[in-house]
Amino acid sequence: MKQFIAKFALVVRDYDEAIAFYTKKLSFQLLEDTRMSDSKRWVRIAPPGYEYGQCEILLAKAADEVQLQAVGNQSGGRVFLFLYTDDFERDYQNLFDQNIKIFRPKSTEPYGTVAVFEDLYGNLWDLIQPIR
């Protein structure tokens, strides 16, 4: 048996503001933006260096008040996403250059170099360069 996670949904307030943040500030790739109805789009993004078959993020616009309350707090205030990098210093500097809020500054841990940052909604991300 072989399984893998292909996508996960990230609930957002607005498609266009989320696309702008991830593509302009974090240099993510916009893989698809297809209109499904007047209020729903199929929007897929992925980090730079994405290759077909790797995990993607599906931006899902909140459709009601319950979903809106989850925007920025999908993990109850814990780190939600883990962004691995091949060049920590480059990407850490980019966070500063793009005025992205650093929640916990750079530290060296047994598994690698890590910092915690917030996305535009307040979701916490680990930026990690793992020890190989």
N, C-alpha and C positions, 0 to 999 in steps of 0.2 A: 504494500500500500504506500502511496506517495501523496502527500498533501502539502499545501503551502497557502499562506495568506496572500491573496492577490491584490486586494484593496481593503480599505476601511473608510468609513464615512466620518468626516469631520464636520460637525454642525457649525454653520457660519451665519452671520446676520445678513450678509449681502454678498452675492456672487462676485460682483465686480471689485469691491474693496478687498475681498479675500484674494482674488486672482492678482490684483496689483501688489499686495503685500508679498505674497509668496514668490511671484515672478520678478519683481523689481528689487525687493530688499534681500531675499534669500537666493535669488537666481534659480528658482525652480523652473522646470519646463511645464508649459501648458500643453498637455497631451491631447485634450479634447474639450470642446465647449459646444455641446449640442442642445438646442432648444427642444424640450419635450412637450411643453405647453406654455401658456402665457406666464405661469409662475414657477415652472420647474425646468431646470437645465441639468444635463449630465456633464459635470465638469471634473476632469481628471488632471491631477498635477503630480509631479515627481521631482525629487532632488536632481541637481546636475549630475551627469554621469549615468543616469537611468538607462537600463537596458531592458528590452522587452522581456516580460515575465517576472520582473522584480515587483515588489510591493508598491502600489500607487495609493494616493490619497484621493478620495472622492469628496469634493466640496458639496455639502448638502445644506441648502438654505433652510433655516428654521421655518416650519410651516404653521406653527401655532405658539401659544404662550408657554406651554410646557417645554417645547423644544427651544424656544428663545431663552428660557432660564438656564438651559444647559450650555449655551454658547459661552465658551471660555472656562467652563468648569466641568468638562466631560469626565474628569477623573477625580473630582472631589478635592481639588487643590494639590494633588500629587503630580510629579512629573508624568506626563502623558505620552510624549513622543521622544524617540531616541534617534538623533541624527548623527550617523557616523561620518567621519571625514578622514581624508588622507593628509590633510595639512591643517592642523588645529589653529596655528597662529594666523594663517591667512583668513580662515573663516571666523575666528574670534575677533580679529580686527574689523572684519566686515560688519559684525554686529554693532560695534562702536560707530563705524562710519555711517551706518544706516539708522543710527539713533534707536536701536532696538534695546529694550530694557533688559539689563543683566540682572537676574534674580539672585544668582550665586556666582561669584567670580571664579576664575580658573583655579583648579586644584589638581594635584597629582594623586591618583588613587591606584590601588593595586591592579586595576583593570585598564588604566590609561589616564589621559588628560581629559578633564571634563569641566564644563561650565553649564549653568542653567540659565536659559533666557525665556522671555515671554513672547508669544506671538501677538498679533494685533488685538486679540480678544482676551489675552491673559492666560491662555493654555501654557503650561510649562513644558519646555523641551530641554533635554540634555544634548549638548554638542559634545561629541566624544571622539577622540582619536585613540583607538584601542592599542594596547601593547601587543605586539605580534610576536 
